[in-house]
Amino acid sequence: MGIIVEPGDPREPENRALIEAAQTQMRALFPADENHLLSPEALHAPDVRFFVAREYDTTLGCGALAQRQGYGEVKAMYVVPFARGQGVGRRILARLELEARHLDLPCLRLETGDALAEAIGLYEAEGFARRGAFGDYAENGSSVFMEKRLD
C-alpha cells in the first residue's frame, strides 16, 4: 500500500465524516460519561496536530496529537473498517510520535476503551504501557490509560 500520513483539517467534510464515524463507534461501545470525544473544531485548536492517512484519493484513517503540560496526548485515532489490519493505525501512530519528538515532548499518553482489543494490542506493540488516569480523566469501568516514554 502507498499510504501517506499528512496534516489535515478536521473540519473538512471528508475528515469530519471520519471523526463522526469514530464517535458513532465509541458511542455504541461505551457509556456517554466514559467517552472523551473531541469535535472537529476542538481538533483544529492551536495545540492540536491532526493527521489523515490516505492511499491515493481514499481516506483511510486519522489521529491527532494534543500538546499538554509535559506530555502529548494521542486523540481521535480511527481507521475505516475496510483498511484495518493493513498497518494504517501503526503509520498514523508513528507520525504522531514523530511530531511529539519534534516538539520535544517527553512522553505520549492516551485513553482508550477496554473493548478495543485491537487498538490496545497496537499500542502495546508500539511500546505503550498501562498506567493510571492522567490529566482530567478519572478511573472508570472501561477506560484504559497508557503511556510511552520518548526520552
C-alpha positions as CSV (number, residue, x, y, z in Angstrom):
1,M,0.0,0.0,0.0
2,G,1.2,3.5,-0.8
3,I,-0.2,5.0,2.4
4,I,0.8,8.6,3.3
5,V,0.0,10.3,6.6
6,E,-0.1,14.1,6.3
7,P,-1.5,17.1,8.2
8,G,-5.2,17.6,7.6
9,D,-8.1,19.9,8.6
10,P,-10.6,18.1,10.8
11,R,-13.3,20.5,9.7
12,E,-13.1,19.4,6.1
13,P,-16.1,17.3,5.1
14,E,-14.2,14.1,4.4
15,N,-12.2,14.3,7.7
16,R,-15.4,15.4,9.6
17,A,-17.0,12.2,8.3
18,L,-14.1,10.1,9.7
19,I,-14.4,11.7,13.1
20,E,-18.2,11.2,13.1
21,A,-17.7,7.5,12.2
22,A,-15.2,7.1,15.1
23,Q,-17.6,8.8,17.5
24,T,-20.5,6.7,16.4
25,Q,-18.5,3.6,17.1
26,M,-17.4,4.9,20.6
27,R,-21.0,5.8,21.5
28,A,-22.1,2.3,20.6
29,L,-19.4,0.7,22.8
30,F,-19.2,2.9,25.9
31,P,-21.5,4.9,28.2
32,A,-21.7,8.7,27.5
33,D,-19.9,9.6,30.7
34,E,-16.9,7.4,29.7
35,N,-16.5,8.8,26.2
36,H,-13.9,11.6,25.8
37,L,-14.6,12.8,22.3
38,L,-13.3,15.9,20.6
39,S,-15.3,17.8,18.0
40,P,-13.7,18.6,14.6
41,E,-13.5,22.2,15.9
42,A,-11.6,21.1,19.1
43,L,-9.3,19.0,16.9
44,H,-8.4,22.2,15.0
45,A,-7.2,24.0,18.1
46,P,-3.7,25.6,18.1
47,D,-2.3,23.0,20.5
48,V,-3.6,20.0,18.4
49,R,-2.0,18.5,15.3
50,F,-4.5,16.5,13.2
51,F,-3.3,13.9,10.7
52,V,-5.0,11.9,7.9
53,A,-3.9,8.6,6.3
54,R,-4.6,8.3,2.6
55,E,-3.9,5.9,-0.2
56,Y,-4.2,7.7,-3.5
57,D,-7.6,9.5,-3.1
58,T,-9.0,7.2,-0.4
59,T,-9.0,8.4,3.2
60,L,-8.2,5.5,5.5
61,G,-7.9,7.0,8.9
62,C,-6.9,9.8,11.2
63,G,-5.3,10.6,14.5
64,A,-4.3,13.7,16.5
65,L,-1.6,14.8,18.9
66,A,-2.7,17.2,21.6
67,Q,0.1,19.1,23.4
68,R,-0.5,19.0,27.1
69,Q,1.6,20.3,30.0
70,G,4.6,17.9,30.0
71,Y,3.3,15.3,27.5
72,G,1.5,14.7,24.3
73,E,-1.9,13.0,24.1
74,V,-3.0,10.7,21.3
75,K,-6.5,11.6,20.3
76,A,-9.1,10.7,17.6
77,M,-7.3,7.5,16.4
78,Y,-9.5,5.8,13.8
79,V,-9.1,3.6,10.8
80,V,-12.0,2.8,8.5
81,P,-13.2,-0.8,8.8
82,F,-12.0,-1.9,5.3
83,A,-8.5,-0.7,6.0
84,R,-8.0,-2.3,9.4
85,G,-5.2,-4.9,9.8
86,Q,-3.1,-3.3,7.0
87,G,-0.8,-1.1,9.1
88,V,-2.7,2.1,8.8
89,G,-3.1,2.7,12.5
90,R,0.6,1.9,13.0
91,R,1.6,4.5,10.4
92,I,-0.7,7.1,12.0
93,L,0.7,6.4,15.4
94,A,4.3,6.6,14.1
95,R,3.5,10.0,12.6
96,L,2.1,11.3,15.9
97,E,5.2,10.0,17.7
98,L,7.5,11.8,15.2
99,E,5.5,15.0,15.8
100,A,5.8,14.6,19.5
101,R,9.6,14.1,19.2
102,H,9.8,17.3,17.1
103,L,8.0,19.1,19.8
104,D,10.4,17.7,22.5
105,L,7.6,16.1,24.4
106,P,8.9,13.6,26.9
107,C,6.1,11.1,26.5
108,L,2.9,10.2,24.8
109,R,-0.2,9.3,26.8
110,L,-3.6,8.1,25.7
111,E,-7.0,6.9,26.9
112,T,-8.8,4.1,25.1
113,G,-11.5,1.7,25.9
114,D,-11.3,-1.9,27.2
115,A,-13.5,-3.1,24.4
116,L,-10.9,-2.0,21.7
117,A,-8.6,-5.0,22.0
118,E,-7.0,-4.4,18.6
119,A,-6.2,-0.8,19.5
120,I,-4.7,-1.9,22.8
121,G,-2.7,-4.5,21.1
122,L,-1.3,-1.9,18.6
123,Y,-0.4,0.5,21.4
124,E,1.3,-2.3,23.4
125,A,3.2,-3.5,20.3
126,E,4.4,0.1,19.8
127,G,5.8,0.4,23.3
128,F,2.9,1.8,25.3
129,A,2.4,0.5,28.9
130,R,-0.6,0.8,31.0
131,R,-0.7,3.5,33.7
132,G,-3.3,5.2,35.9
133,A,-5.6,8.0,34.9
134,F,-4.0,11.3,33.9
135,G,-5.0,14.9,33.2
136,D,-8.7,15.5,33.7
137,Y,-9.5,11.8,33.3
138,A,-10.9,9.7,36.1
139,E,-10.8,5.9,36.6
140,N,-14.0,4.3,35.4
141,G,-15.3,0.9,34.3
142,S,-14.0,0.9,30.7
143,S,-11.0,3.3,30.2
144,V,-7.5,2.0,29.7
145,F,-4.8,4.6,30.2
146,M,-1.4,4.1,28.5
147,E,2.0,5.9,28.2
148,K,5.1,5.7,26.1
149,R,8.3,7.4,27.2
150,L,10.1,9.3,24.3
151,D,13.2,10.5,26.3
